[in-house]
Amino acid sequence: MKKIQLGGMISTVVTPFDENDAVDLDLLRGEVKYLLDQGVTGICACGSTGEGQTLSLEESVAICETVVGEVAGRVPVIGGVIQNSTAQAKRYSLALKAAGVDALQVTPVHYVFAPSPEETVAHYREIGEATDLPIVLYNVVPWALVPIGTIEMLREVPQVVAVKQSGGDIHLLADLLHRVRDRFTILAALDDLHYPAFVMGAHGALAAIPTVTPRLSVELWDAVQAGDHAKALELHERILTVWRAVDAPNLPATLKAALELQGRAPGLPRRPFAPATDAERERIRAALKQANLID
């Protein structure tokens, strides 16, 4: 299995869509370049921020090939897989491996029915054995969170190397750090709680907010590692201001509005989502100004 270092401030990347709802790979290259220039330690494509649940296999491959090519080995590239069967997750995972990703981010099965702990372990084992790539368990779906007991059972799957704890649950993050940090890299995806997560010992973050605030997020990670908690708290509050403005049920639209307001070119959200409304853009603009990210 490929050995990679996952930690620090890993950013997700949006998937830009054009007026015809097709992926715009040229805009994607621009976003990847921007994130690299801000100092992020890795990039995850086709995750929730990248609207991965909407992407066909062919689109996912094209996106990951584009990101891998633009990154050119400077940081790890993680390919997101959001599927609801072992067969489909394995199919996407093998295709993204062929596209050149360094690791996979794989959600558990989450549509209506809940597999048992043993079935969840078997799901990740089959994907791991098929791809032999490092896997980040993406623990995001609120009604299908993988509990700590099942994650402990995943110790026996060598390809599962990290847990991205999302779902707004800092309590589960605390349990993960307490019980399994010796085996797994624990990455925080609690966009408004990165500062306390880092203080608690998280190995880094893999989340949506560094897509919008990459430089501030990198500086937050660095400040905590340096023990500069006054600076870390100030950065946390600036980032929190922005997150509160973009956090909404139409997150693909609000995230892209926040990027556009900073002079970036993130494209459109995938339908049925429409671009952010004028009122939403004004709310986000005010937050970006308060965080000193725009004039």
N, C-alpha and C positions, 0 to 999 in steps of 0.2 A: 504493500500500500504506500502511496505517495505520502511523504512527510512534509507538512506545512505548518507554519506558525500562524495561529488564529488568535488575535487579541488586539488590544488598543481600540481605536475608533474605526470600525468597519462601516462603510456607508452602503446603503441601498442606492439604486439608481432608477429613475423613472423610465418608463417606456413611452417615447413620444409617438403619438398617432397624428396622422394628417386628416384633412377634411373628408377623405374617403374611408376613414377608420382603419387605414393601413399603417404599419410600423414605419417610422421615418428613421432609418439607420444613420443618416448624416447628422440629424439632431442628436441622436444617441451618442455618437462619437464626441460631439461637443460637450455633452454633460459629463462623460467619463473623463475627458481631459480636464474639465473644470475641477472635478472632485480630486483628481490626482494632484493638481496644482495646489490644492488646499491642505494636502498632507495626510489624507486618510490612509489607513493601514491595510485596507482591503475593499473590494467592491462586490456587492451581491446583486445579480441581475435576475429578473423574472420572479422576484418575491412579491409580497403584498404591495409595496410601493411601486413596483414595476407592473402591477396589475396582472401578475402571473396566472391567476385563476382564469383569466380570459384568453390566454394565449394558446394557439395551436402548437403542435409539436414542431412544425416547420418554422413558425415565428420564434419559438423559444430557442431553437438552434441558431437561427440567423442573428438573434439578439446576443446570445452568448458568444458566438464566433466574432461578432463585432467588438464586444467588450474585451474579449481575450486579445484580439489584435491590437486594440488601442492601448491596453494596459502593457502589453509586450513584456510581461514577466516582472514588472516593477513591484506589484503587490499581488496577493492571492485573489483569484476570481472565484466566486461561489455562485453556482447555478441553482435557482429555485425550482422546486418541484411541488406543485399543489394539486394532488390527484387523490382519487377516492377508492383506488384498488391497488393491490400490490402489482398486478399486471401493468396497469397504466403508469404507476410511479416508476416501475423498473424500466418501462419503455422510454419514458422521458429521461430518466437518469442515464441510461446507456447512450442516448442521443446527445445529451449535454457533455458526457465524458468525451465522446467523439469530437464535440465542438471545442474541446480543450480546457474546460474548467478544471480548477484545482481541487474543488470540493463541492459537495451538494448540500443544499438546505431542503429538508424534506418534512412536510407536515405529516402528522398522523392522519389516518382515515377519520373523516369528520362529518360525513353526510348522514344525518338522521340516526343511524345505527352505530352502536359503540362496540368495537372489538374488545375482547378480554385482554388482560395483561399479557398472557402467553401469545395471543394472536398479534398483538402489537410488537412484541419482541420478534416474532417470526417474520413480520412485515419488514422490519428494518434489517434483519439478518439476510433475508433473500435479496434485498436491494444491495446490501453491502457485499455479499458474496458475488453478485452479478457484476458489480462495477469495480470493486476493490478501490474505491475512492473514500476519502474522509467524508463523514456525514455529520451535518449539524441537525439535530432534532429541533424542528421549529415548533415550539410549544406555544401556539398562538390562539387557537380557536376556543373561545370561552367555554363552550359547552362540551368540548372534547379535550380538555387539558390532560396531558399524561401525568399521572400522580407520581410522587417521589418514589413510591414502592416499585412501580413499573420501571422508572428510570434506573433504579438500582439494579433491576434485572437485566438492563441493557449493558451492564458491565461486561457481559459475556459476548457482546458483539463488537469485535475490535474496530470495525470501521466507524462506529458511532463514537466520535471524538469530542463532540461539543453539544451543549444544550443552549438554544436561544430562548430565553424565558421571556415571553410576552404575556398577552392576556391580562395585563394590568395587575398581576399578582406578585407583589413584592414579598408576600409571605412564603410563596413557593420558592421564590428566588433565595430567600434566607435559608430555607430547608436544603435547597440544592447546594449552596455554599457550605453549609454545615456538614452535610452528609456525603457529598460526592465530588467535591472539588479536587480530591486527590486523583480522580479517574477521568473527569470530564473538564474541558474548558467551559466555563460558565459565562455566557454573553447576555448582557442586559438589553432587552428591547422595550423597556419601560421608559418611554420618551421623556416623561416629566420627572423621572426619578434616577437619572444616571449618576448624579452626584452621590446620593446615599448608596446606590448600588456599588459604585467604585470604592467608597469608604468601607463597605462591608466585605470587599475582597473580590468582586467580579473581575474576571480577566479582561474585560473590555465590553464593548457594545456593538451590536449589529441591529440597526434600527432605522426608522424613517427620518427622524429629526436631523441627523447629520447630512441628509440629502439637502436640507434647506439651510442649515447652519454649520457647514463642514469645518470652517476654521475655528469657530467658537467651540464646537464639540471636541475637536482635537486639542485645543488649548485647555478645555476642562479636564480631559483625561490626563494631560501632561501636568496640570496643576496639582491634581490629587496625587499623582505619583511622586511629585516633588514635595508633598506635604504643605503646599501653599493653600490652606483652606479658605483664607479670606478671598483670594482670587477665584478659587473654585466656586465659592458661594455666589460671587458677583456674576460669574459666567452662567451658573445654573439659573439665576433669576432672569438673565437676558434670554437664555434659551427657552425657559418656561413661558415667558411672555409670547414668544413666537409660536410655541406648541399649542398654547391655549387658543390662539387665533386660527390655526389650521385644523385642529382636531375636530372633525365633524364626520357625519355619515357619508358625505361625498368627498372623502379624503383625497382620492386621485385628482379631483378638480381643485381643491384648496391648496394642495401641495404644489401643483403646477402653477397656480396663480402666484404663490409665494416666490417661486423661481423666476417667473416672468417679471415680477415687480423688481427683482434684483438685476434685471437686464439679461437674463438667461433665456434660452429658447427650448422649453420643455415639451412643446407640442400640445396636443389636445388630450383630454382623458378619453378612454374608450367608451363608446355608447353602451348602455343608455345614459351614462353620466354626461351632463352638459358642462361647459366651462363655468367657473365660479361667477356668481352674480356680482353686479356692481357693489351691492351692500357687503358681500363677503370680501371682495377685493379691498374695499375701504377699511374694513376691520383688520385685514392682514397687513395692509399698508401702514396703518397706525402702529401695529405691533412691531413691524420691521423698523420703523423709525424709532420707536421706544428702545429697541435693542441696538440702535446705532448701526444697523445694517444697510440702510438707505438714508439719503438726505431728506 
